[in-house]
Amino acid sequence: MQEHVPPGRIAIGAYAFLGVVLVASRVVGLNQSFWTDEIIAVRDFVREGPRVILAGPDLSHELYGILAWVTSSAVGESETALRLLSVVPFLVGVALATAWLQSRWGSVAGVGFLFFATTSPLLLDITRQARGYGLAFLAMCVLVVAALEAERSARTGWIAAFCVAGFVGTATLPQFGIAFVATGATLVAITAVRRRAIAGLLFALAAIAVWYAPHAGEVNAASQIEDGARIETAWLLTAPIDQVLLPGLIWIDGTVLVPGVVWIPAVLLAIAVVGYSPLVRRLPTAFILLSGPIATVVVLWLAEAYVIPRYLSYLLVPLFVAAATGLTAITSRGLSGATVVPAVVVVVLAAALGLRFVVLAPDVMRFPREANRDAARAVLGADPPPARVLAYMRNPRNLEHYLGREVESLDVNDVVERVCGGPVTLAYVTQPFTLATVDVPCLARDGVVHHRFEQYARGGEMNVWIVPPG
């Protein structure tokens, strides 16, 4: 392990460039419309306050919900303010892990982690949302760094930081606790820190038990909501890569990556890069980095839980650390016969990740994930104002959040009759995401006003037609 390696000029330039890109891609455009998950969080939890967040009938990013309730009580339901509760912790987590890698493993590792965290499409998408993903990412950054430092130095402060991070992450996302316990077990196995690790873990787990006591049943029930897909037994061995790492580097608005033979080359490449890591080649640190992702996948498989990549996005931290330190090992050996192929492949993939980010980031920064507020403003600004608002979309209540009035949901079979046969001016709102296309002939007649709003996900657009009576 190298220690306190000062970055060279090239590394300083890389840090400066990636740092500016990281911050800009997370803070520009935060005032855009909330999307479905954010609206549900605000409407059903933040507005209701601690009583519902901590002990209500449903469960949703509890610690984030408390912070959002405090913030909204002070500044209102500001999209920017509530999203900063995710953005700021994420940025702090990235800075912490990057600085630690630079200090312990040098510039390649630090720049590598920063590059992965910046260009990941999944993280670009979810860490800008008014949800708990940024908070969980920070907690995992602290947890990983603290565990590795505790193993190295046996200092009590690192054990305390590890346990606090475990509580914060689990109080935000219950599944975080699997990685916390698994990583904690590796510390317990280390003689020099065993007693203090056991004491810290017991205290943190007791705090978590009290925190979730009112929601004991909902924690398990949440894993059975059919959102995403179950981990396939045939692909259990590859799941930490193809259900966590690869989606983090590929998807921006997807559910799960369907495992299969087509992904085997990417899985093997990821394993090869991670396998070069000196942290992975040493058993205690290998268990610290990999026990969390592996244990989480196994537990979710045994529980037959439904999984979606964003629910496990915090597990990207140890995998990114392993990959970044693997890059350090590859580059430190020079271009020998054993490393030339991995080095070339890594450069090509880095270029592909960078290019994909360049394509995606401008839209994420310019457009909302769902243009609910824009659509609502078009309805409210219509002249004459529509007597009814009809919506052909998955979540009509999203419009109600911004409209402040009732929205009538349409079924595919009654769209034409209800839109074209009305005796009054009405607004017809569509979001073509997972719904069958319907040809509505009256939208072409004189007097119809059409508004189209771009969004970077969920079908790419929302449309509003102001339809006068026929």
ChimeraX attribute file (.defattr): number of C-alpha atoms within 10 A of each C-alpha:
attribute: neighborCount
match mode: 1-to-1
recipient: residues
	/A:1	9
	/A:2	10
	/A:3	12
	/A:4	14
	/A:5	13
	/A:6	12
	/A:7	18
	/A:8	11
	/A:9	9
	/A:10	10
	/A:11	17
	/A:12	14
	/A:13	12
	/A:14	19
	/A:15	20
	/A:16	12
	/A:17	11
	/A:18	18
	/A:19	19
	/A:20	12
	/A:21	15
	/A:22	19
	/A:23	14
	/A:24	13
	/A:25	21
	/A:26	27
	/A:27	16
	/A:28	15
	/A:29	19
	/A:30	25
	/A:31	16
	/A:32	22
	/A:33	22
	/A:34	26
	/A:35	20
	/A:36	18
	/A:37	14
	/A:38	18
	/A:39	20
	/A:40	16
	/A:41	22
	/A:42	23
	/A:43	14
	/A:44	16
	/A:45	25
	/A:46	25
	/A:47	17
	/A:48	14
	/A:49	18
	/A:50	18
	/A:51	10
	/A:52	17
	/A:53	25
	/A:54	22
	/A:55	16
	/A:56	16
	/A:57	11
	/A:58	16
	/A:59	23
	/A:60	22
	/A:61	22
	/A:62	26
	/A:63	24
	/A:64	27
	/A:65	27
	/A:66	19
	/A:67	16
	/A:68	29
	/A:69	22
	/A:70	15
	/A:71	17
	/A:72	18
	/A:73	13
	/A:74	9
	/A:75	10
	/A:76	13
	/A:77	17
	/A:78	15
	/A:79	18
	/A:80	20
	/A:81	18
	/A:82	27
	/A:83	24
	/A:84	22
	/A:85	24
	/A:86	26
	/A:87	27
	/A:88	19
	/A:89	20
	/A:90	26
	/A:91	21
	/A:92	17
	/A:93	23
	/A:94	25
	/A:95	18
	/A:96	16
	/A:97	25
	/A:98	26
	/A:99	20
	/A:100	19
	/A:101	27
	/A:102	24
	/A:103	19
	/A:104	17
	/A:105	21
	/A:106	24
	/A:107	26
	/A:108	22
	/A:109	29
	/A:110	28
	/A:111	23
	/A:112	25
	/A:113	27
	/A:114	25
	/A:115	23
	/A:116	23
	/A:117	25
	/A:118	24
	/A:119	26
	/A:120	23
	/A:121	23
	/A:122	21
	/A:123	26
	/A:124	23
	/A:125	22
	/A:126	21
	/A:127	27
	/A:128	27
	/A:129	26
	/A:130	28
	/A:131	28
	/A:132	29
	/A:133	29
	/A:134	30
	/A:135	28
	/A:136	33
	/A:137	27
	/A:138	26
	/A:139	28
	/A:140	30
	/A:141	29
	/A:142	26
	/A:143	31
	/A:144	24
	/A:145	23
	/A:146	21
	/A:147	26
	/A:148	22
	/A:149	18
	/A:150	23
	/A:151	21
	/A:152	13
	/A:153	12
	/A:154	20
	/A:155	15
	/A:156	14
	/A:157	12
	/A:158	22
	/A:159	27
	/A:160	21
	/A:161	19
	/A:162	30
	/A:163	28
	/A:164	19
	/A:165	23
	/A:166	30
	/A:167	27
	/A:168	22
	/A:169	29
	/A:170	27
	/A:171	23
	/A:172	25
	/A:173	24
	/A:174	21
	/A:175	19
	/A:176	25
	/A:177	21
	/A:178	22
	/A:179	28
	/A:180	27
	/A:181	19
	/A:182	19
	/A:183	24
	/A:184	25
	/A:185	18
	/A:186	22
	/A:187	28
	/A:188	17
	/A:189	14
	/A:190	15
	/A:191	11
	/A:192	16
	/A:193	18
	/A:194	17
	/A:195	14
	/A:196	17
	/A:197	27
	/A:198	17
	/A:199	15
	/A:200	20
	/A:201	25
	/A:202	13
	/A:203	15
	/A:204	22
	/A:205	19
	/A:206	12
	/A:207	14
	/A:208	18
	/A:209	14
	/A:210	12
	/A:211	18
	/A:212	19
	/A:213	14
	/A:214	15
	/A:215	19
	/A:216	14
	/A:217	13
	/A:218	17
	/A:219	18
	/A:220	14
	/A:221	13
	/A:222	16
	/A:223	18
	/A:224	16
	/A:225	12
	/A:226	12
	/A:227	14
	/A:228	16
	/A:229	18
	/A:230	19
	/A:231	24
	/A:232	14
	/A:233	12
	/A:234	10
	/A:235	15
	/A:236	17
	/A:237	13
	/A:238	20
	/A:239	23
	/A:240	23
	/A:241	24
	/A:242	24
	/A:243	23
	/A:244	26
	/A:245	23
	/A:246	21
	/A:247	25
	/A:248	25
	/A:249	19
	/A:250	17
	/A:251	19
	/A:252	21
	/A:253	18
	/A:254	15
	/A:255	15
	/A:256	20
	/A:257	19
	/A:258	14
	/A:259	18
	/A:260	11
	/A:261	9
	/A:262	9
	/A:263	15
	/A:264	14
	/A:265	10
	/A:266	14
	/A:267	18
	/A:268	13
	/A:269	14
	/A:270	20
	/A:271	16
	/A:272	14
	/A:273	21
	/A:274	23
	/A:275	19
	/A:276	20
	/A:277	22
	/A:278	18
	/A:279	22
	/A:280	20
	/A:281	13
	/A:282	10
	/A:283	12
	/A:284	17
	/A:285	22
	/A:286	19
	/A:287	18
	/A:288	25
	/A:289	27
	/A:290	19
	/A:291	22
	/A:292	27
	/A:293	26
	/A:294	21
	/A:295	18
	/A:296	22
	/A:297	25
	/A:298	19
	/A:299	14
	/A:300	17
	/A:301	18
	/A:302	12
	/A:303	14
	/A:304	16
	/A:305	22
	/A:306	18
	/A:307	24
	/A:308	21
	/A:309	25
	/A:310	23
	/A:311	19
	/A:312	22
	/A:313	23
	/A:314	26
	/A:315	27
	/A:316	26
	/A:317	28
	/A:318	23
	/A:319	22
	/A:320	22
	/A:321	27
	/A:322	28
	/A:323	26
	/A:324	29
	/A:325	30
	/A:326	27
	/A:327	23
	/A:328	22
	/A:329	21
	/A:330	22
	/A:331	16
	/A:332	11
	/A:333	11
	/A:334	12
	/A:335	14
	/A:336	11
	/A:337	8
	/A:338	11
	/A:339	16
	/A:340	15
	/A:341	12
	/A:342	18
	/A:343	18
	/A:344	12
	/A:345	12
	/A:346	17
	/A:347	12
	/A:348	12
	/A:349	12
	/A:350	16
	/A:351	12
	/A:352	12
	/A:353	20
	/A:354	17
	/A:355	12
	/A:356	16
	/A:357	19
	/A:358	12
	/A:359	11
	/A:360	17
	/A:361	19
	/A:362	14
	/A:363	16
	/A:364	24
	/A:365	22
	/A:366	15
	/A:367	21
	/A:368	25
	/A:369	25
	/A:370	25
	/A:371	27
	/A:372	28
	/A:373	20
	/A:374	22
	/A:375	24
	/A:376	21
	/A:377	13
	/A:378	21
	/A:379	25
	/A:380	16
	/A:381	11
	/A:382	15
	/A:383	10
	/A:384	12
	/A:385	13
	/A:386	19
	/A:387	10
	/A:388	17
	/A:389	25
	/A:390	22
	/A:391	24
	/A:392	22
	/A:393	21
	/A:394	16
	/A:395	13
	/A:396	22
	/A:397	21
	/A:398	24
	/A:399	26
	/A:400	17
	/A:401	18
	/A:402	18
	/A:403	19
	/A:404	11
	/A:405	11
	/A:406	14
	/A:407	19
	/A:408	13
	/A:409	16
	/A:410	20
	/A:411	12
	/A:412	12
	/A:413	9
	/A:414	11
	/A:415	19
	/A:416	17
	/A:417	10
	/A:418	15
	/A:419	26
	/A:420	18
	/A:421	12
	/A:422	14
	/A:423	12
	/A:424	13
	/A:425	21
	/A:426	24
	/A:427	28
	/A:428	26
	/A:429	29
	/A:430	22
	/A:431	23
	/A:432	18
	/A:433	16
	/A:434	10
	/A:435	14
	/A:436	9
	/A:437	10
	/A:438	13
	/A:439	9
	/A:440	12
	/A:441	10
	/A:442	15
	/A:443	19
	/A:444	11
	/A:445	11
	/A:446	10
	/A:447	12
	/A:448	15
	/A:449	15
	/A:450	16
	/A:451	14
	/A:452	16
	/A:453	18
	/A:454	18
	/A:455	21
	/A:456	22
	/A:457	20
	/A:458	17
	/A:459	16
	/A:460	17
	/A:461	20
	/A:462	22
	/A:463	19
	/A:464	23
	/A:465	23
	/A:466	24
	/A:467	24
	/A:468	22
	/A:469	14
	/A:470	14
